[in-house]
Amino acid sequence: MAIDVKKLIAAINPELYCDAKVKDKVKKLVKAEGYIKAAEKAELRESDYVDVFHVQATRGAFALAGLKAPIEQHALTYDAFAQNLEPIYFWILDYVNGAYGSSEKLVDNFVSSVGSGHFLEMQGKATRMQDEAMKIMQTANGVLRSVLNIIYDLKEFKMRLAIYDDYRSKEERKSRAALFSLKQIWMDNVDIKRGNSSIKGMAQQFDYVTLIDAFMAAKSLKELEKLDLNDRVKRILQQRLAEFERWLFESDKELRKRFEIEQTYLKSQVNSLKLYARWAKPYLKAARQLESKMDTDASVVTMFNTALFELVLLAKGKYDPAKDVAAGELPKNFKNPKLRKYAPIAVIEFKFRSVPDRADQKGGYTFRGKVDVKFTSFALNEDELRILKEQVEEDNFGDVYEMIEGATEKSLGELKADLDEFVGEGTVGEEPKEKKPGSEDVNPFSALFEFTKKEKKKDLSGGIKKDNDMEKVLRSQTILAARMGCRKLYDTYKKAHGMPAFPPTVNF
């Protein structure tokens, strides 16, 4: 079941929104186990009625009236089996977009009775999404195996080419050692094909025991003439050294060419893997969204045609202290840009109990039944809002994150470094180019699960910094604005639908 957003807010700011009985316990849980675990134990403090206009008219901003009663809460139940439920949601959505400026859907869960047609439809759609995702993932796995093999080959090429680079080094000892290695490679892989007439084969005979030592000692044909050897051995070494020098030049050129070809092929395979990842991502997300994540209750009877939906909207407004400064409520220093920004928000919870009714043969449904709507106001700063959104996302996709990280983070850590090296534009010996801001990630594993990435930001896992004295005033004023907005939303909806509402109020 999805986390209770109100309790999560109480865990994010227990000092202001959490019930005093469990406040200390919640604070400890936040530091020890995180916000989601703390939200399971948190309890929202009760809502008290406050006449916002009376408070604003009789008390100043420094009375901090908002902090004493920070929550406005209203609820309504709409039960009409003869009417569709969609207009209720969209009326409220359109209103908050206009009145608050922005809205965001935090929770969207459902559960259907097993015997209903809606259950079969949703399961069928989820299965199709899963099948499509698995087909693409299987193809991606084949490309992945190819990537692994190419990386292994490139590592072998890199090790071999490093010997050629050392041979061209200005350091005499390093160059000499590399020459010995190259001669050994030539004897083991090229000259050995001559069989008994190879250097190693001939060295086993009594007359040629010095052949290997002389071949290794001679750096060039010119130096060979200075060695004290019999003419027969010299003639053989002249022919073999000349052949070795030609092989040295050609093999270096050919290895570098093959390295570049393999590197280009690796880039092609990585791009293919990224393309498959991009294709699989929407199917993976859709399959996750089509899963039933709500706990069933007595309303869900196996053979009834019933569905329960749970939606949570976050309506976010703006509070500008400059307006209170202009009105004389606050001094000018409250325009300080270093102060954290506060926003009046409303958490709107919908709980639908409906009878799905097929609207067409393409799988579309309309829903009739009962809806419970709860409106709750809060005032949050920018840090609290970020934590709220991150924790809701983690609760929705947390098990997906764990599965992905467990499968890739440790086992593919080294492979990521190899990809960053070989997929770069440079060749052997060059440093990988620095990634430009906004450029696409070349690592296909990062691209594959790009939607699970999180930006690196300051760590707020142990709790958010408390408000200073000036920020307390801003929060109090934002709370009053949030309470007013929440009450107006509730009252306007009731008036628009012919329900009893609050009596008219000045400026309301």
C-alpha positions in Angstrom: 0.0 0.0 0.0 1.2 3.5 -0.8 2.6 5.6 2.0 0.3 8.2 3.7 1.5 11.5 2.3 0.3 13.4 5.4 2.2 11.1 7.8 5.3 11.5 5.6 5.1 15.3 5.9 4.7 14.8 9.7 8.0 12.7 9.6 9.7 15.3 7.5 8.9 18.1 9.9 7.9 16.4 13.2 8.4 19.6 15.2 5.5 21.3 13.5 3.2 18.6 12.0 3.7 15.5 14.1 1.6 14.6 17.2 3.5 15.4 20.4 3.0 11.8 21.7 5.2 10.2 19.0 7.3 13.2 17.9 10.5 12.2 19.7 10.2 8.6 18.4 9.7 9.8 14.9 12.8 12.0 15.1 14.9 9.1 16.1 13.5 6.9 13.4 14.3 9.5 10.7 18.0 9.4 11.7 18.1 5.7 12.2 16.0 4.2 9.4 14.8 7.1 7.1 11.7 9.1 6.4 9.5 6.2 5.1 10.0 4.1 8.2 9.4 7.1 10.4 6.2 7.9 8.5 4.8 4.5 9.5 4.9 5.6 13.1 4.1 9.3 12.6 0.7 10.7 13.5 -0.5 14.0 12.1 -1.5 16.5 14.7 -5.1 17.5 14.9 -6.5 20.4 12.9 -7.8 23.3 14.8 -10.3 25.9 13.5 -8.7 29.4 13.0 -10.4 32.4 11.6 -7.6 33.5 9.3 -9.0 36.9 8.6 -9.6 37.7 12.2 -6.0 36.6 13.1 -4.5 38.7 10.3 -6.6 41.8 11.3 -5.9 41.6 15.1 -2.4 40.1 15.3 0.9 41.0 13.5 3.1 38.6 11.6 5.5 38.3 14.5 2.8 36.7 16.7 3.5 33.5 14.8 -0.2 32.6 14.9 0.3 30.1 12.0 2.8 28.0 13.9 0.3 27.4 16.7 -2.3 25.9 14.4 -0.5 24.8 11.2 -3.1 22.5 9.6 -6.4 23.2 7.9 -8.4 20.0 7.1 -11.7 19.4 5.4 -13.4 16.3 4.1 -16.4 15.6 1.9 -18.1 12.4 0.6 -19.8 12.3 -2.7 -22.0 9.2 -3.3 -23.8 9.1 -6.6 -23.9 5.8 -8.4 -25.8 7.4 -11.2 -23.0 9.8 -12.0 -19.4 9.4 -13.3 -16.6 10.1 -10.9 -14.1 11.5 -13.4 -15.7 15.0 -13.4 -15.1 15.3 -9.6 -11.3 14.7 -10.0 -10.9 17.0 -13.1 -12.9 19.8 -11.6 -10.6 19.9 -8.5 -7.5 19.5 -10.7 -8.5 22.4 -13.0 -9.3 24.5 -10.0 -6.0 24.0 -8.2 -4.0 24.5 -11.4 -5.7 27.9 -11.6 -5.7 28.9 -8.0 -2.4 27.5 -6.8 -0.5 27.6 -10.1 0.8 24.0 -10.2 -0.2 20.5 -9.2 1.5 17.1 -9.1 0.1 13.6 -8.8 2.0 11.9 -6.0 0.0 8.6 -5.6 -2.1 6.7 -8.1 -3.1 3.2 -7.0 -5.9 0.9 -7.7 -7.3 -2.6 -6.9 -10.1 -4.5 -8.6 -12.1 -7.5 -7.4 -10.7 -10.6 -9.0 -14.0 -11.6 -10.6 -14.5 -8.3 -12.4 -13.9 -7.6 -16.0 -11.8 -4.6 -15.0 -9.3 -6.9 -13.2 -8.9 -9.1 -16.3 -8.4 -6.0 -18.5 -5.7 -4.5 -16.3 -3.9 -7.9 -15.9 -4.0 -8.4 -19.6 -2.5 -4.9 -20.2 0.2 -5.4 -17.6 1.1 -8.8 -19.1 1.5 -7.3 -22.5 3.7 -4.5 -21.2 5.8 -7.1 -19.3 6.1 -9.3 -22.4 7.2 -6.4 -24.6 9.7 -5.3 -22.0 11.1 -8.8 -21.7 11.5 -9.2 -25.5 13.5 -6.0 -25.7 15.5 -7.0 -22.6 16.4 -10.4 -24.1 17.6 -8.7 -27.3 19.6 -6.3 -25.1 21.2 -9.2 -23.3 22.5 -10.6 -26.6 24.0 -7.2 -27.4 25.4 -7.1 -23.9 27.3 -10.4 -24.4 28.8 -8.9 -27.5 29.9 -5.8 -25.6 31.6 -8.0 -23.0 33.5 -10.0 -25.7 34.6 -6.8 -27.4 35.8 -5.3 -24.2 37.8 -8.4 -23.5 39.4 -8.2 -27.0 40.2 -4.5 -26.6 41.9 -5.2 -23.3 44.1 -7.7 -25.0 44.9 -5.2 -27.8 45.7 -2.6 -25.3 48.1 -4.8 -23.4 49.9 -5.7 -26.7 50.0 -2.1 -27.9 51.4 -0.9 -24.6 54.6 -3.0 -25.4 54.9 -1.2 -28.8 54.6 2.1 -27.0 57.3 1.1 -24.5 59.5 0.1 -27.4 59.3 3.7 -28.7 60.0 5.1 -25.2 63.0 7.5 -24.8 63.9 5.6 -21.7 66.6 3.1 -22.8 65.8 0.4 -20.2 62.1 0.4 -20.9 62.7 0.3 -24.7 65.2 -2.6 -24.4 62.8 -4.6 -22.2 59.9 -4.0 -24.7 62.2 -5.2 -27.6 62.9 -8.4 -25.7 59.2 -9.0 -25.2 58.4 -8.3 -28.9 61.1 -10.7 -30.0 59.7 -13.4 -27.7 56.2 -12.8 -29.1 57.6 -13.1 -32.7 59.5 -16.3 -31.9 56.4 -17.9 -30.1 53.8 -16.9 -32.7 55.5 -16.2 -36.1 58.8 -18.0 -36.3 57.7 -21.1 -34.5 55.6 -21.9 -37.6 58.8 -22.9 -39.5 59.0 -26.0 -37.3 62.5 -27.4 -37.1 63.9 -24.5 -39.0 62.7 -22.0 -36.5 65.1 -20.3 -34.2 63.8 -22.3 -31.2 63.9 -25.5 -33.2 67.5 -24.9 -34.5 68.7 -23.9 -31.0 68.1 -27.4 -29.8 70.9 -28.6 -32.2 74.5 -28.5 -31.0 75.7 -26.1 -33.7 73.1 -23.5 -33.0 72.9 -23.3 -29.2 73.8 -19.6 -29.3 71.1 -18.7 -31.8 68.4 -17.5 -29.3 70.9 -15.5 -27.2 72.3 -13.9 -30.2 68.9 -13.0 -31.7 67.8 -11.5 -28.4 71.1 -9.5 -28.0 71.2 -8.0 -31.5 69.1 -4.8 -31.5 69.6 -4.3 -35.2 71.4 -5.7 -38.3 74.2 -3.2 -37.7 74.7 -4.4 -34.1 74.6 -8.0 -35.3 77.8 -7.4 -37.3 79.6 -6.5 -34.0 78.8 -9.8 -32.3 81.4 -12.6 -32.2 79.5 -15.3 -34.0 80.3 -17.8 -36.7 79.2 -17.0 -40.2 76.5 -19.7 -40.4 74.7 -18.3 -37.3 75.1 -14.7 -38.6 73.6 -15.5 -41.9 70.5 -17.1 -40.2 70.2 -14.1 -37.8 70.5 -11.6 -40.7 67.5 -13.1 -42.4 65.5 -13.5 -39.2 66.3 -10.0 -37.9 65.2 -8.4 -41.2 62.0 -10.4 -41.1 61.4 -9.4 -37.4 61.9 -5.7 -38.2 59.3 -5.9 -41.0 56.9 -7.8 -38.7 57.5 -5.2 -36.0 56.4 -2.4 -38.3 53.5 -4.2 -39.9 52.1 -5.8 -36.7 52.1 -2.4 -34.9 50.2 -0.8 -37.7 47.8 -3.7 -38.0 47.1 -4.0 -34.3 46.3 -0.3 -34.0 44.0 -0.6 -37.0 42.2 -3.5 -35.5 41.9 -1.7 -32.2 40.2 1.2 -33.8 37.9 -1.1 -35.7 36.9 -2.9 -32.5 36.5 0.4 -30.7 34.2 1.6 -33.4 32.2 -1.6 -33.3 32.0 -1.3 -29.5 30.5 2.2 -29.9 27.9 0.8 -32.4 27.0 -2.0 -29.9 26.7 0.4 -27.0 24.5 2.7 -29.1 22.3 -0.3 -29.9 22.1 -1.2 -26.2 21.1 2.4 -25.4 18.4 2.3 -28.1 17.0 -1.0 -26.7 17.0 0.6 -23.2 15.1 3.6 -24.4 12.5 1.3 -26.0 12.2 -0.9 -22.9 11.9 2.0 -20.4 8.2 3.0 -21.1 7.1 -0.7 -21.0 8.8 -1.2 -17.6 7.3 1.9 -16.2 3.8 1.1 -17.5 4.0 -2.5 -16.2 4.9 -1.1 -12.8 2.0 1.4 -12.9 -0.5 -1.3 -13.8 0.3 -3.4 -10.7 -2.3 -3.3 -7.9 -0.5 -1.7 -5.0 -3.5 -1.1 -2.6 -4.5 -3.4 0.2 -8.0 -4.8 -0.3 -10.7 -4.2 2.3 -14.3 -5.4 2.8 -15.5 -3.4 -0.1 -13.7 -5.6 -2.6 -15.8 -8.8 -2.9 -14.5 -11.4 -5.3 -17.5 -11.7 -7.5 -18.6 -8.1 -7.3 -17.8 -5.7 -10.1 -15.9 -3.3 -7.9 -12.7 -1.2 -8.1 -11.0 1.0 -5.5 -8.8 3.9 -6.5 -6.5 6.0 -4.4 -5.2 9.3 -5.8 -3.2 12.0 -4.0 -2.7 15.5 -5.6 -0.2 18.0 -4.4 -1.3 21.6 -5.1 1.6 24.0 -4.8 1.2 27.7 -4.5 3.6 30.6 -4.0 4.2 32.9 -1.1 6.0 36.2 -1.8 7.2 38.0 1.3 7.5 41.2 -0.8 3.7 41.6 -0.7 3.7 41.5 3.2 6.6 43.9 3.1 4.7 46.3 0.9 1.6 46.0 3.1 3.7 46.9 6.2 3.4 43.4 7.8 7.1 42.7 7.5 10.3 44.8 7.5 12.3 45.1 4.4 15.1 42.7 5.5 12.6 39.8 4.9 13.3 40.3 1.1 16.7 38.6 1.8 17.3 36.1 -1.0 19.3 33.8 1.3 16.2 32.9 3.3 14.6 29.6 2.2 11.5 29.9 0.1 8.2 28.7 1.5 5.2 27.4 -0.4 1.5 27.0 0.7 0.4 23.6 -0.4 -2.7 21.5 -0.2 -2.7 17.7 -0.2 -5.9 16.4 -1.8 -6.6 12.7 -1.2 -9.2 10.9 -3.3 -10.5 7.5 -2.3 -12.9 6.1 -5.0 -15.1 3.1 -4.6 -16.6 2.5 -8.0 -18.4 0.2 -10.4 -16.4 0.0 -13.6 -18.6 0.3 -16.6 -17.2 -0.6 -20.1 -17.6 2.4 -22.3 -16.4 0.9 -25.6 -14.9 -2.3 -27.1 -11.3 -0.9 -27.0 -11.0 -1.4 -23.2 -12.2 2.0 -22.0 -14.1 2.3 -18.8 -16.2 4.8 -17.0 -16.6 4.7 -13.2 -19.6 5.4 -11.0 -19.8 5.2 -7.3 -18.6 6.9 -4.2 -15.6 9.2 -3.5 -14.1 10.5 -0.3 -12.1 13.7 -0.7 -9.9 15.1 2.1 -8.2 18.5 1.8 -5.2 19.2 4.1 -3.1 22.4 4.1 0.6 22.6 4.9 3.5 25.1 4.5 6.8 23.6 3.4 10.1 25.0 2.5 12.1 24.0 -0.6 14.1 21.3 1.2 11.0 19.7 2.6 9.3 19.7 -0.7 12.2 18.0 -2.4 12.4 15.3 0.3 8.6 14.8 0.0 8.8 14.1 -3.7 11.9 11.9 -3.5 10.4 9.8 -0.7 7.1 9.3 -2.5 9.0 8.3 -5.7 11.2 5.9 -3.6 8.0 4.3 -2.1 6.5 3.9 -5.5 9.6 2.4 -7.2 11.8 1.4 -4.3 11.7 -2.3 -5.0 12.6 -1.6 -8.6 15.6 0.5 -7.5 16.8 -2.3 -5.2 16.5 -4.9 -7.9 18.4 -2.8 -10.4 21.1 -1.7 -8.0 21.6 -5.3 -6.7 22.0 -6.6 -10.2 24.2 -3.9 -11.7 25.9 -1.7 -9.2 28.5 -4.1 -7.9 28.9 -6.5 -10.7 29.1 -3.9 -13.5 31.2 -1.3 -11.6 34.4 -2.3 -13.3 32.7 -2.7 -16.6 31.5 0.9 -16.4 35.0 2.1 -16.1 36.0 0.0 -19.2 33.2 1.5 -21.2 34.1 5.0 -20.2 37.6 4.3 -21.4 37.0 2.4 -24.7 33.9 4.3 -25.9 35.7 7.6 -25.6 36.9 9.3 -28.7 40.6 8.8 -27.9 42.9 5.9 -28.8 45.3 3.9 -26.7 47.4 6.0 -24.4 45.0 9.0 -24.4 42.9 10.1 -21.4 39.1 9.8 -21.8 37.6 13.1 -22.7 35.7 14.9 -20.0 31.9 14.6 -20.3 30.2 17.9 -21.3 27.3 19.1 -19.2 24.0 17.9 -20.6 25.6 15.3 -22.9 24.2 11.8 -23.0 25.6 9.1 -20.9 27.7 6.6 -22.9 27.3 3.9 -20.3 24.4 1.6 -21.5 23.7 0.3 -18.0 23.2 3.9 -16.8 21.0 4.6 -19.8 19.0 1.4 -19.3 17.8 2.5 -15.9 18.0 6.2 -16.5 14.6 6.8 -14.9 15.9 5.6 -11.6 18.8 8.0 -11.4 18.9 10.6 -8.8 20.7 13.9 -8.9 23.4 14.4 -6.4 22.2 17.0 -3.9 22.9 17.9 -0.3 22.2 15.1 2.1 19.0 15.7 4.1 18.6 12.0 5.2 19.3 12.8 8.9 16.8 15.7 9.1 16.3 19.2 7.7 17.8 22.2 9.3 15.4 24.0 11.6 13.9 27.4 10.7 15.7 30.4 12.1 13.8 33.3 13.6 13.1 35.0 10.3 12.1 31.8 8.6 9.6 31.1 11.4 7.8 34.3 10.5 7.8 33.4 6.9 6.5 29.9 7.6 3.8 31.3 9.8 2.6 33.7 7.1 2.7 30.8 4.6 0.6 28.6 6.9 -2.1 31.3 7.0 -2.0 31.6 3.2 -2.2 27.8 2.9 -5.1 27.6 5.3 -7.0 30.2 3.5 -6.4 28.5 0.1 -7.5 25.1 1.4 -10.7 26.5 2.9 -11.4 28.4 -0.3 -10.9 25.3 -2.4 -13.3 23.3 -0.2 -15.9 26.0 0.0 -15.8 26.8 -3.7 -16.3 23.1 -4.6 -19.3 22.8 -2.4 -20.9 26.0 -3.7 -20.3 25.0 -7.3 -22.1 21.7 -6.7 -25.0 23.1 -4.7 -23.8 21.9 -1.3 -24.0 23.8 2.1 -20.9 25.9 2.5 -19.3 28.5 4.8 -21.2 31.8 5.0 -19.8 34.7 2.9 -16.6 36.3 4.4 -14.9 39.5 3.6 -12.3 39.0 0.8 -13.1 35.3 0.7 
